[in-house]
């Protein structure tokens, strides 16, 4: 049968309508998906929960809220705790965090424990509205009902603060409910973690904390164009959109390579912000200061046990074309000049703390020789630290940490590029050469 232009157009319109209907049905399915999971028993328990449940409920809830780092997002700079209003930058626009104090008009004073658990577990507000995954319900869905109830009880015990809600400022189509429903249908499946019988109770507890409460994958993962990662166990590392920091991979041998650390080393970094190998800075310093330093020794050890057991992978080397595109091509003579000029700056500005040969001082000034974080493909962290300084968190065990001063007032973009190129290639290090053009954007990057 011969197809006319009119009949072909009719078929195309039918296909288009069918596709739209399929998308809408898919989105509707994503919107409705959480309803099947709302009826969790009020007294459900899990072997993933800790012995701290024996504590008074408010004390236990306070501990859980700290490990979940609720205050960091739900407290504006200089604002009342948990009253919301903090602006979270993203590639999709600005999110404004809500008030979670027990104020009945602007907070969650009219919520029930069931409503609160539904928000954590299903990513739905009290009124059924879908929550954006800027709120890490993709991790919090693993939180047990008993822990959620303890967290809710603690938040309800806090002072009520009246603070008017500010709306998100998002680009189309991210500000549309149907798009959010579709995203959920594609990337979100509610559910508590099931303990793995072939693993120790410490490993299972560590998985619960790392994947659930502490939501480590929210930062330490790469994301696609729709902002979705590979799930709560995705620790592949990635750039933190909007703030210009890189959260390193926890599964790459050529980055942190945590499997080579001892349990004590890793637990110490989580609780104290510094160990003999490294120190935390930037957003991770805030996480340690406000959240992880409060870990019990047992829970810190459990997280370290789980993280060290993650399979470590060697990232594939970029092919010749990628290298040509992403790396600054220099001749042997140019490289020698870069190293000579960079060394002059290093000896004048850096050697006093980090050592003549980049050896550093264990637990005080990180070694630069053999420092994997310095040699990563991402330049975000080392450039930001040179320009704005590196500030380790103040913790109970490290109340007066050593920090690195900002060099933005003293070094221009070219000088920063030279000293960074030098340290990335001296003492056996192997990193790409850095250009002044790569440094400049970070001079005006957000410090949030």
VOPAGU-589977 format. One record per residue (C-alpha): residue number from 1; residue in one letter; x, y, z. Coordinates in Angstrom, 3 decimals. Last residue first. Example, Ala and Ser with C-alpha at 12.3 -4.5 7.8 and 13.67 -1.06 7.14 Angstrom:
<pazas>
(2, 's', (13.670, -1.060, 7.140))
(1, 'a', (12.300, -4.500, 7.800))
</pazas>
This chain:
<pazas>
(448, 'x', (30.088, 28.231, 50.260))
(447, 'x', (33.291, 29.876, 48.967))
(446, 'x', (31.771, 30.526, 45.564))
(445, 'x', (34.304, 30.697, 42.752))
(444, 'x', (35.742, 34.125, 41.856))
(443, 'x', (39.414, 33.209, 41.863))
(442, 'x', (38.519, 29.694, 40.761))
(441, 'x', (37.867, 30.712, 37.164))
(440, 'x', (41.503, 31.939, 36.831))
(439, 'x', (43.393, 28.733, 37.529))
(438, 'x', (42.619, 26.842, 34.329))
(437, 'x', (43.565, 29.865, 32.210))
(436, 'x', (46.898, 30.065, 34.044))
(435, 'x', (47.751, 26.603, 32.745))
(434, 'x', (48.372, 23.395, 34.701))
(433, 'x', (50.688, 20.623, 33.515))
(432, 'x', (49.264, 17.155, 34.040))
(431, 'x', (50.252, 14.953, 36.940))
(430, 'x', (52.948, 12.407, 37.736))
(429, 'x', (54.599, 12.652, 41.141))
(428, 'x', (58.093, 11.142, 41.407))
(427, 'x', (59.494, 13.894, 43.640))
(426, 'x', (58.201, 16.700, 41.389))
(425, 'x', (55.420, 16.471, 38.779))
(424, 'x', (52.229, 17.635, 40.507))
(423, 'x', (54.273, 19.882, 42.805))
(422, 'x', (55.788, 21.701, 39.815))
(421, 'x', (52.551, 22.082, 37.876))
(420, 'x', (50.968, 23.511, 41.029))
(419, 'x', (53.835, 25.957, 41.492))
(418, 'x', (53.656, 27.084, 37.871))
(417, 'x', (49.851, 27.351, 37.657))
(416, 'x', (49.752, 29.414, 40.855))
(415, 'x', (52.446, 31.676, 39.392))
(414, 'x', (50.502, 32.142, 36.160))
(413, 'x', (47.276, 32.935, 37.980))
(412, 'x', (48.926, 35.590, 40.156))
(411, 'x', (50.425, 34.819, 43.559))
(410, 'x', (50.382, 37.082, 46.632))
(409, 'x', (46.745, 38.041, 47.265))
(408, 'x', (45.463, 34.602, 46.097))
(407, 'x', (47.877, 32.808, 48.435))
(406, 'x', (45.395, 31.878, 51.148))
(405, 'x', (46.933, 30.525, 54.377))
(404, 'x', (47.168, 26.774, 55.037))
(403, 'x', (45.822, 25.431, 58.311))
(402, 'x', (47.129, 23.709, 61.414))
(401, 'x', (44.342, 22.483, 63.644))
(400, 'x', (43.688, 23.909, 67.106))
(399, 'x', (40.910, 21.827, 68.675))
(398, 'x', (42.099, 18.507, 67.196))
(397, 'x', (40.502, 15.763, 69.301))
(396, 'x', (37.317, 17.734, 69.926))
(395, 'x', (37.270, 18.974, 66.358))
(394, 'x', (38.111, 22.214, 64.539))
(393, 'x', (38.036, 21.446, 60.850))
(392, 'x', (41.061, 21.707, 58.530))
(391, 'x', (41.380, 24.951, 56.617))
(390, 'x', (43.159, 25.062, 53.279))
(389, 'x', (43.646, 28.491, 51.807))
(388, 'x', (41.656, 30.534, 49.286))
(387, 'x', (43.996, 30.544, 46.286))
(386, 'x', (46.224, 27.561, 47.018))
(385, 'x', (43.323, 25.554, 48.425))
(384, 'x', (41.059, 26.369, 45.501))
(383, 'x', (43.709, 25.311, 42.990))
(382, 'x', (44.430, 22.059, 44.850))
(381, 'x', (40.721, 21.183, 45.120))
(380, 'x', (39.466, 21.961, 41.630))
(379, 'x', (42.285, 20.500, 39.527))
(378, 'x', (40.431, 17.309, 38.621))
(377, 'x', (42.649, 14.780, 36.865))
(376, 'x', (44.088, 13.759, 40.207))
(375, 'x', (47.735, 14.416, 41.086))
(374, 'x', (47.368, 16.465, 44.274))
(373, 'x', (44.831, 14.063, 45.749))
(372, 'x', (47.255, 11.188, 45.139))
(371, 'x', (49.966, 12.714, 47.360))
(370, 'x', (53.146, 10.798, 46.522))
(369, 'x', (55.282, 13.739, 47.594))
(368, 'x', (52.893, 16.452, 48.750))
(367, 'x', (53.014, 15.380, 52.395))
(366, 'x', (50.236, 16.848, 54.506))
(365, 'x', (51.247, 19.405, 57.178))
(364, 'x', (50.319, 18.474, 60.756))
(363, 'x', (49.459, 14.796, 61.218))
(362, 'x', (52.696, 13.667, 59.610))
(361, 'x', (54.953, 16.569, 58.698))
(360, 'x', (55.435, 17.289, 54.986))
(359, 'x', (57.716, 15.200, 52.739))
(358, 'x', (57.461, 17.511, 49.723))
(357, 'x', (61.205, 17.457, 49.127))
(356, 'x', (62.070, 20.758, 50.792))
(355, 'x', (59.252, 20.264, 53.274))
(354, 'x', (55.531, 20.960, 53.271))
(353, 'x', (55.642, 23.691, 55.921))
(352, 'x', (58.758, 25.720, 55.130))
(351, 'x', (58.755, 24.420, 51.563))
(350, 'x', (55.608, 26.264, 50.492))
(349, 'x', (56.185, 29.945, 49.679))
(348, 'x', (59.814, 30.586, 48.752))
(347, 'x', (60.829, 27.007, 47.970))
(346, 'x', (57.650, 26.431, 45.980))
(345, 'x', (58.002, 29.665, 43.995))
(344, 'x', (61.546, 28.805, 42.935))
(343, 'x', (60.488, 25.213, 42.207))
(342, 'x', (57.786, 26.433, 39.834))
(341, 'x', (60.321, 28.405, 37.801))
(340, 'x', (62.624, 25.408, 37.420))
(339, 'x', (59.796, 22.948, 36.792))
(338, 'x', (58.127, 25.156, 34.203))
(337, 'x', (61.468, 25.730, 32.402))
(336, 'x', (62.165, 21.980, 32.280))
(335, 'x', (58.674, 21.398, 30.947))
(334, 'x', (59.182, 23.994, 28.213))
(333, 'x', (62.400, 22.296, 27.132))
(332, 'x', (60.758, 18.888, 27.030))
(331, 'x', (57.909, 20.316, 24.955))
(330, 'x', (54.531, 21.158, 26.351))
(329, 'x', (50.986, 20.074, 25.502))
(328, 'x', (48.457, 21.249, 28.081))
(327, 'x', (46.249, 18.283, 28.752))
(326, 'x', (42.561, 17.824, 28.054))
(325, 'x', (42.383, 17.655, 24.278))
(324, 'x', (45.686, 15.908, 23.538))
(323, 'x', (45.158, 13.487, 26.393))
(322, 'x', (41.674, 12.688, 25.155))
(321, 'x', (43.052, 12.002, 21.670))
(320, 'x', (45.856, 9.797, 23.010))
(319, 'x', (43.492, 7.629, 25.041))
(318, 'x', (42.790, 8.351, 28.690))
(317, 'x', (44.105, 5.707, 31.129))
(316, 'x', (41.384, 3.459, 32.503))
(315, 'x', (40.809, 3.907, 36.215))
(314, 'x', (42.310, 1.246, 38.427))
(313, 'x', (39.627, -0.066, 40.731))
(312, 'x', (39.343, -0.620, 44.461))
(311, 'x', (36.623, -2.951, 45.666))
(310, 'x', (35.085, -1.434, 48.825))
(309, 'x', (36.377, -3.222, 51.938))
(308, 'x', (38.165, -0.130, 53.243))
(307, 'x', (34.899, 1.808, 53.144))
(306, 'x', (33.004, -0.814, 55.169))
(305, 'x', (35.635, -1.175, 57.890))
(304, 'x', (36.108, 2.595, 58.083))
(303, 'x', (32.370, 3.066, 58.551))
(302, 'x', (32.340, 0.412, 61.295))
(301, 'x', (35.386, 1.951, 63.015))
(300, 'x', (33.670, 5.333, 63.089))
(299, 'x', (30.550, 3.616, 64.454))
(298, 'x', (32.451, 1.971, 67.313))
(297, 'x', (34.399, 5.108, 68.169))
(296, 'x', (31.120, 7.001, 68.382))
(295, 'x', (30.651, 9.478, 65.570))
(294, 'x', (30.385, 13.094, 66.713))
(293, 'x', (33.365, 14.154, 64.603))
(292, 'x', (31.318, 13.002, 61.623))
(291, 'x', (28.672, 15.700, 61.726))
(290, 'x', (29.281, 19.404, 62.144))
(289, 'x', (33.072, 19.570, 62.006))
(288, 'x', (33.579, 16.506, 59.826))
(287, 'x', (30.982, 17.608, 57.274))
(286, 'x', (32.317, 21.183, 57.331))
(285, 'x', (35.839, 19.945, 56.652))
(284, 'x', (34.422, 17.829, 53.822))
(283, 'x', (33.041, 20.967, 52.165))
(282, 'x', (36.527, 22.521, 51.928))
(281, 'x', (39.341, 20.718, 53.660))
(280, 'x', (40.172, 17.283, 55.041))
(279, 'x', (43.611, 16.229, 56.237))
(278, 'x', (46.001, 13.580, 54.948))
(277, 'x', (48.311, 10.673, 55.558))
(276, 'x', (49.129, 10.811, 59.288))
(275, 'x', (45.539, 11.639, 60.141))
(274, 'x', (43.340, 14.721, 60.032))
(273, 'x', (39.650, 15.623, 60.183))
(272, 'x', (39.332, 14.263, 63.728))
(271, 'x', (36.384, 11.859, 63.491))
(270, 'x', (36.426, 10.809, 59.846))
(269, 'x', (40.212, 11.108, 59.482))
(268, 'x', (40.740, 9.094, 62.671))
(267, 'x', (38.398, 6.352, 61.479))
(266, 'x', (40.441, 6.140, 58.277))
(265, 'x', (43.790, 5.885, 60.002))
(264, 'x', (42.508, 3.490, 62.695))
(263, 'x', (41.032, 1.120, 60.124))
(262, 'x', (44.429, 1.071, 58.426))
(261, 'x', (44.905, 2.698, 55.058))
(260, 'x', (45.636, 0.740, 51.894))
(259, 'x', (41.932, 0.152, 51.166))
(258, 'x', (41.496, 3.917, 51.285))
(257, 'x', (43.001, 4.341, 47.820))
(256, 'x', (42.455, 8.117, 48.005))
(255, 'x', (42.906, 8.659, 44.244))
(254, 'x', (44.885, 6.327, 41.984))
(253, 'x', (43.345, 3.208, 43.507))
(252, 'x', (39.854, 4.429, 42.716))
(251, 'x', (36.965, 3.247, 44.910))
(250, 'x', (36.510, 6.173, 47.300))
(249, 'x', (36.514, 8.648, 44.430))
(248, 'x', (37.326, 12.187, 45.390))
(247, 'x', (34.700, 14.878, 46.022))
(246, 'x', (35.809, 17.748, 43.790))
(245, 'x', (35.065, 21.362, 44.699))
(244, 'x', (33.789, 24.194, 42.503))
(243, 'x', (30.677, 25.240, 44.420))
(242, 'x', (27.881, 25.080, 41.840))
(241, 'x', (28.242, 21.447, 40.891))
(240, 'x', (30.325, 19.245, 43.158))
(239, 'x', (32.688, 17.487, 40.753))
(238, 'x', (32.680, 13.729, 41.082))
(237, 'x', (33.837, 10.595, 42.850))
(236, 'x', (33.059, 6.961, 41.986))
(235, 'x', (31.454, 6.227, 45.355))
(234, 'x', (28.178, 4.776, 44.058))
(233, 'x', (26.728, 2.597, 46.826))
(232, 'x', (23.716, 4.878, 47.416))
(231, 'x', (22.780, 4.726, 43.748))
(230, 'x', (24.559, 5.041, 40.413))
(229, 'x', (24.166, 8.804, 40.286))
(228, 'x', (21.350, 11.006, 39.055))
(227, 'x', (21.674, 14.724, 38.327))
(226, 'x', (19.785, 14.644, 35.049))
(225, 'x', (22.919, 15.049, 32.939))
(224, 'x', (24.559, 12.128, 34.701))
(223, 'x', (26.208, 12.168, 38.100))
(222, 'x', (29.582, 11.091, 39.486))
(221, 'x', (29.704, 10.074, 43.118))
(220, 'x', (31.346, 11.165, 46.377))
(219, 'x', (28.896, 13.969, 47.168))
(218, 'x', (25.500, 12.307, 47.739))
(217, 'x', (27.399, 9.005, 47.889))
(216, 'x', (28.385, 9.741, 51.494))
(215, 'x', (24.779, 9.755, 52.734))
(214, 'x', (25.852, 9.830, 56.446))
(213, 'x', (22.546, 8.233, 57.492))
(212, 'x', (22.132, 5.804, 54.601))
(211, 'x', (25.006, 4.588, 52.423))
(210, 'x', (27.812, 5.219, 54.905))
(209, 'x', (25.881, 4.554, 58.119))
(208, 'x', (24.064, 1.469, 56.884))
(207, 'x', (27.169, 0.124, 55.145))
(206, 'x', (29.190, 0.592, 58.331))
(205, 'x', (26.577, -1.282, 60.372))
(204, 'x', (26.706, -4.115, 57.845))
(203, 'x', (30.513, -4.198, 57.982))
(202, 'x', (30.454, -4.250, 61.804))
(201, 'x', (27.846, -7.033, 61.828))
(200, 'x', (30.203, -9.087, 59.678))
(199, 'x', (29.428, -9.940, 56.060))
(198, 'x', (28.079, -13.150, 54.474))
(197, 'x', (24.634, -12.542, 55.972))
(196, 'x', (24.225, -9.232, 54.191))
(195, 'x', (21.893, -6.990, 56.175))
(194, 'x', (19.005, -5.681, 54.052))
(193, 'x', (19.069, -1.971, 53.449))
(192, 'x', (15.734, -0.201, 53.784))
(191, 'x', (13.781, 0.486, 50.620))
(190, 'x', (12.518, 3.106, 48.217))
(189, 'x', (13.464, 2.746, 44.512))
(188, 'x', (14.577, 5.924, 42.779))
(187, 'x', (16.240, 6.515, 39.408))
(186, 'x', (13.830, 6.173, 36.498))
(185, 'x', (10.472, 6.471, 38.235))
(184, 'x', (11.889, 9.207, 40.455))
(183, 'x', (13.068, 11.231, 37.462))
(182, 'x', (9.650, 10.856, 35.814))
(181, 'x', (7.940, 12.181, 38.932))
(180, 'x', (10.349, 15.130, 39.028))
(179, 'x', (9.627, 15.914, 35.400))
(178, 'x', (5.883, 15.754, 36.039))
(177, 'x', (6.240, 18.143, 38.985))
(176, 'x', (7.799, 20.900, 36.858))
(175, 'x', (10.580, 23.143, 38.165))
(174, 'x', (13.246, 20.965, 36.537))
(173, 'x', (11.697, 21.627, 33.109))
(172, 'x', (12.425, 24.560, 33.175))
(171, 'x', (15.053, 26.275, 35.329))
(170, 'x', (14.902, 26.281, 39.108))
(169, 'x', (14.573, 29.008, 41.720))
(168, 'x', (13.301, 27.227, 44.825))
(167, 'x', (10.682, 29.026, 46.888))
(166, 'x', (11.328, 30.757, 50.182))
(165, 'x', (9.451, 29.654, 53.275))
(164, 'x', (8.750, 32.158, 56.006))
(163, 'x', (10.589, 31.554, 59.248))
(162, 'x', (8.916, 30.918, 62.571))
(161, 'x', (11.275, 29.038, 64.867))
(160, 'x', (10.131, 26.302, 67.244))
(159, 'x', (12.778, 25.399, 69.797))
(158, 'x', (13.897, 21.755, 69.546))
(157, 'x', (11.995, 18.809, 71.035))
(156, 'x', (10.230, 18.048, 67.744))
(155, 'x', (13.632, 17.575, 66.125))
(154, 'x', (14.564, 14.985, 68.772))
(153, 'x', (11.320, 13.032, 68.413))
(152, 'x', (11.703, 13.041, 64.628))
(151, 'x', (15.224, 11.632, 64.830))
(150, 'x', (14.069, 8.883, 67.219))
(149, 'x', (11.179, 7.983, 64.893))
(148, 'x', (13.525, 7.823, 61.899))
(147, 'x', (15.870, 5.516, 63.843))
(146, 'x', (12.991, 3.153, 64.654))
(145, 'x', (11.786, 3.236, 61.051))
(144, 'x', (15.182, 2.257, 59.716))
(143, 'x', (17.117, 4.656, 57.503))
(142, 'x', (17.715, 3.199, 54.021))
(141, 'x', (15.371, 5.722, 52.363))
(140, 'x', (17.776, 8.354, 53.700))
(139, 'x', (20.118, 7.669, 50.803))
(138, 'x', (17.773, 8.355, 47.871))
(137, 'x', (16.073, 10.737, 50.290))
(136, 'x', (19.086, 13.010, 49.872))
(135, 'x', (17.238, 16.352, 49.833))
(134, 'x', (18.697, 17.758, 46.619))
(133, 'x', (16.625, 14.807, 45.387))
(132, 'x', (13.615, 17.145, 45.112))
(131, 'x', (10.617, 16.297, 47.261))
(130, 'x', (7.344, 15.108, 45.747))
(129, 'x', (4.255, 16.722, 47.259))
(128, 'x', (2.046, 14.330, 49.204))
(127, 'x', (0.909, 17.006, 51.671))
(126, 'x', (3.241, 15.716, 54.400))
(125, 'x', (6.188, 15.819, 51.997))
(124, 'x', (7.308, 12.864, 49.924))
(123, 'x', (10.833, 11.476, 49.416))
(122, 'x', (9.725, 7.908, 50.065))
(121, 'x', (11.833, 6.837, 53.058))
(120, 'x', (12.941, 10.133, 54.549))
(119, 'x', (9.753, 12.069, 53.762))
(118, 'x', (7.532, 9.105, 54.634))
(117, 'x', (9.388, 8.725, 57.935))
(116, 'x', (8.566, 12.327, 58.785))
(115, 'x', (4.905, 11.948, 57.862))
(114, 'x', (4.634, 8.754, 59.952))
(113, 'x', (6.254, 10.480, 62.917))
(112, 'x', (3.534, 13.094, 62.594))
(111, 'x', (3.814, 16.557, 61.103))
(110, 'x', (1.998, 19.619, 62.406))
(109, 'x', (5.113, 21.143, 63.947))
(108, 'x', (7.062, 20.574, 60.751))
(107, 'x', (8.049, 24.183, 60.076))
(106, 'x', (6.364, 27.334, 58.761))
(105, 'x', (2.997, 27.373, 60.536))
(104, 'x', (3.287, 24.739, 63.244))
(103, 'x', (6.864, 25.571, 64.277))
(102, 'x', (8.453, 22.269, 65.293))
(101, 'x', (11.795, 23.090, 63.562))
(100, 'x', (12.349, 21.576, 60.120))
(99, 'x', (12.340, 24.826, 58.122))
(98, 'x', (12.974, 24.167, 54.443))
(97, 'x', (16.173, 24.359, 52.361))
(96, 'x', (16.256, 26.685, 49.377))
(95, 'x', (17.339, 25.097, 46.102))
(94, 'x', (18.953, 27.247, 43.452))
(93, 'x', (19.240, 26.331, 39.781))
(92, 'x', (19.638, 23.110, 37.793))
(91, 'x', (23.460, 23.034, 37.856))
(90, 'x', (23.247, 23.303, 41.627))
(89, 'x', (23.569, 25.910, 44.379))
(88, 'x', (22.051, 25.264, 47.800))
(87, 'x', (20.599, 28.343, 49.462))
(86, 'x', (20.086, 28.031, 53.217))
(85, 'x', (16.658, 29.139, 54.384))
(84, 'x', (16.063, 26.387, 56.902))
(83, 'x', (15.103, 26.828, 60.564))
(82, 'x', (17.155, 23.769, 61.656))
(81, 'x', (19.403, 25.864, 63.917))
(80, 'x', (18.639, 29.609, 63.836))
(79, 'x', (20.476, 31.596, 61.184))
(78, 'x', (24.022, 32.925, 60.954))
(77, 'x', (24.582, 31.128, 57.649))
(76, 'x', (21.309, 29.338, 56.987))
(75, 'x', (20.551, 26.120, 58.837))
(74, 'x', (18.735, 23.182, 57.220))
(73, 'x', (21.691, 22.077, 55.121))
(72, 'x', (24.363, 21.720, 57.784))
(71, 'x', (21.855, 21.047, 60.577))
(70, 'x', (20.704, 17.740, 59.095))
(69, 'x', (24.193, 16.206, 59.107))
(68, 'x', (22.784, 12.621, 59.126))
(67, 'x', (25.407, 11.865, 61.790))
(66, 'x', (24.170, 14.834, 63.821))
(65, 'x', (20.512, 13.855, 63.453))
(64, 'x', (21.367, 10.302, 64.547))
(63, 'x', (23.115, 11.490, 67.716))
(62, 'x', (20.273, 13.825, 68.648))
(61, 'x', (17.793, 10.987, 68.102))
(60, 'x', (19.677, 8.717, 70.500))
(59, 'x', (19.719, 11.431, 73.138))
(58, 'x', (16.031, 12.141, 72.552))
(57, 'x', (15.126, 8.424, 72.716))
(56, 'x', (16.969, 7.731, 75.966))
(55, 'x', (19.847, 5.372, 75.141))
(54, 'x', (19.147, 1.710, 74.381))
(53, 'x', (18.927, 2.647, 70.696))
(52, 'x', (22.660, 3.345, 71.025))
(51, 'x', (23.177, -0.399, 70.520))
(50, 'x', (23.143, 0.347, 66.831))
(49, 'x', (20.640, -0.204, 64.068))
(48, 'x', (21.659, -2.444, 61.183))
(47, 'x', (20.104, -5.461, 62.939))
(46, 'x', (16.813, -3.858, 62.083))
(45, 'x', (13.710, -2.865, 63.978))
(44, 'x', (10.154, -2.041, 63.003))
(43, 'x', (8.079, -0.609, 65.853))
(42, 'x', (5.872, 1.748, 63.870))
(41, 'x', (5.400, -0.925, 61.199))
(40, 'x', (6.017, 0.474, 57.708))
(39, 'x', (2.827, 1.413, 55.869))
(38, 'x', (4.186, 4.007, 53.483))
(37, 'x', (5.891, 1.707, 50.986))
(36, 'x', (3.104, 1.157, 48.472))
(35, 'x', (2.511, 4.903, 48.334))
(34, 'x', (6.051, 5.583, 47.165))
(33, 'x', (5.427, 4.411, 43.630))
(32, 'x', (2.501, 6.732, 42.929))
(31, 'x', (4.555, 9.606, 41.573))
(30, 'x', (6.858, 7.271, 39.663))
(29, 'x', (3.851, 5.531, 38.110))
(28, 'x', (2.435, 8.904, 37.139))
(27, 'x', (5.757, 9.712, 35.460))
(26, 'x', (5.677, 6.471, 33.509))
(25, 'x', (2.082, 7.154, 32.530))
(24, 'x', (3.067, 10.649, 31.428))
(23, 'x', (5.999, 9.297, 29.419))
(22, 'x', (3.833, 6.647, 27.767))
(21, 'x', (1.167, 9.229, 26.915))
(20, 'x', (3.793, 11.484, 25.349))
(19, 'x', (5.162, 8.572, 23.306))
(18, 'x', (1.700, 7.546, 22.160))
(17, 'x', (0.975, 11.140, 21.115))
(16, 'x', (4.203, 11.260, 19.109))
(15, 'x', (3.545, 7.873, 17.518))
(14, 'x', (0.023, 8.928, 16.567))
(13, 'x', (1.345, 12.204, 15.149))
(12, 'x', (3.927, 10.304, 13.091))
(11, 'x', (1.263, 7.963, 11.744))
(10, 'x', (-0.919, 10.904, 10.691))
(9, 'x', (2.040, 12.596, 9.033))
(8, 'x', (2.727, 9.430, 7.037))
(7, 'x', (-0.936, 9.290, 6.038))
(6, 'x', (-0.875, 12.886, 4.809))
(5, 'x', (2.375, 12.400, 2.917))
(4, 'x', (0.806, 9.426, 1.170))
(3, 'x', (1.789, 5.836, 1.857))
(2, 'x', (1.382, 3.358, -1.004))
(1, 'x', (0.000, 0.000, 0.000))
</pazas>
